């Protein structure tokens, strides 16, 4: 509610309404409040009011009359003004007072009426204009309603006659296309599900290339439809089938050692070519020829020995070939030798035809593609973990700071040539300290010598010892002569933030890569500066610069071996493999076609190692030389663990040694899928040890003298297990003494 003075100054709000509101309002409040001023009156009263309204009144006087209206007339809607006036009447009525009060009300009514009339006249143009706008708006709304009605009717017709039908056709066509694609996929899936039957038929027909090609195509198709649940297990099943094909392929390859057939051998080689394992095929073929020679001569001699012995209870099958030959009688000697030569001639004939086949293939390839080696583009390398990253150098802030300092020192040498040697000497000390720090942080380990891998060359060892003696203060608080310590610096300390013991990060491989490769990069920059520094050196001091480059700068890359060897030694559980090999029975009497479980466990370790290398490469680029060193270390350690496991065997038969060959070949075959490192490191180290089982006493003595890479324990196992059953005690002691003589200088 407005205050009274404001209301009096501006008039009550119902008097200030626009003309249109005053004319058209039908509210009860408005009629009630005006009823007092416009009460029905006699004609004389109406004339009086008209006269009062028409009489000119001073605006100030008029405002005073309006202000004199009681405040209660401005109250809420429930106010009853008639009742209010009646209640104000005194108990005793006085006609003169009533007439005076009536005249006052008339004056107020006249003033209000005049004010309202003035306001109506003032707002008349606006009212007319607004009324016209309302009328036009009403007309437009009616027209819009007609347009909307017509549009809705036409849209309804279009929806029923065109849109609904067309969209229905489009939806049906889309559904048809989806169903057609689904039908095609289902047919492909059906074909994939029937692949096993066709693969079996191809293997029975010895169509190994076709079987492998079909299996590879099915694998590709299965990867396309892997989002279907029915295909999710097909990939692993196809992989198992492919492995079975490889095993049957190996059996087929072994058949060519006795009965060579050109078409059969061509299919086998083509199959190995499709698998990308031609080198594996050659290795397997050599093993099969060795095994075929041994088995052929053994079976021929065994047959004659058993024939001559009659019903003797002697277990000739457990004898060595040399001992078995002693049981041949004079009567059976010539026939046995004849059959033996015939059998060996068949093997040699197969070998000769095999060689001829490969020679002809080489000639054909050379004739058809004389420049094939020049147009070659394992392509992505399996050992490369940074193909999708830039090959920018891996640098630390230390390397950048050293390079900046070298630049400043070279400027000093250009200006102050007499001190050039002193500057280069200080620069060499800076590089020496950096190299020593990287080795101390990441490469120092006490297990190098026991590994037998020659991780630290004599040149690198000499360099590290020289740096430690000439530059590093090893006193650590001990107060020695000042003269000896004035040019030495404290030994570097690794930050506690660098953790090198976490297996999840491959034992700080990222930090090792950054530190080592930064040092190698710095050495490469020094190599590029050698000629420039040589021109600044005095002639008498040039030997120092040459020595610095030959003994220090060139050894930086050699730090990779000891630094990354620590990762390789811990990344794979070699001890677990030794324990599993200890549980294998090697004195078997039948040639096995299935390898042992420890091979699969070892391969799983390598697969996990490969995955973790990929994980690390997402954070720090692993250069190809680094990954090659890591794989080389892991494979060397695995192969040496295999030899150590074979050296722990207490009993072993010919068939058991063949099983060792089968296990190792299976390991090589699966390993080649994980790395492109060729040749496989220490492959001959294992193969030579396995083949040493077939050596005679004299050959074993020569083997011991020529192969000092094997430990005393490993050589002693060959004597005790391989020859121990068929040589006398004196001969065994002689061989063991030869082993002891070889091992003594190492102690």
Buried (B, 14 or more C-beta within 10 A) or exposed (E): EEEEEEBBEEBBEBBEBBBBBBEEBEEEEBEBBBEBBBEEEEEEEEEBBEEBBEEEBEEEEBBEBBBEBEEEBBEEEEBEBEEBEEEEEEEEEEEEEEEEBEEEBBBBBBBBBBBBEEBBEEBEEEBEEBEEEEEEEEEEEEEEEEEEEEEEEEEEEEEEEEEEEEEEEEEEEEEEEEEEEEEEBEEBBEEBEEBEEBBEEBBEEBBBBBBBBBBBEBBEBBEEBEEBEEBEEBBEBBEEBBEBBBBBBBEBBBBBBBEBBEEBBEBBBBBBEBBEBEBBBEBBBEBBBBBBBBBBBBEBBBBBBBEBEEEEEEEBBEBBBEEBBEBBEEEBEEEBBEBBEEBBEBBEEBBEBBEEBEEEEEEEEEEEEEEEEEEEEEEEBBBBBBEEEEEEBBBBEBBEEBBEEBEEBBEEBEEEEEEBBBBBBEBBBBBBBBBBBBBBBBBEBEEBEEBEBEBBEEBBEEBBEBBBEEBBBEEEEEEEEEEEBEEBEEBBEBEEEEEBEEEEBBBBBBBBBBBBBBBBBBBEBBEEBEEEBEEBBEEEBBEBBEEBBEBBBBBBBBBBBBBBBBBBBBBBEBEBBBEBBEEBEBBBEEEEEEBBEBBBEBBEBBEEBBEBBEEBBEEBBBBBBBBBBBBBBBBBBBBBBBBBBBBBBEEBBBBBBBBBBBBBBBBBBBBBBBBBBEEBBBBEBBBBBBBBBBBBBEEBBEBBEEBEBBBBEBBBBBBBBBBBBBBEEEBBEBBBEBBEEBBEEEE
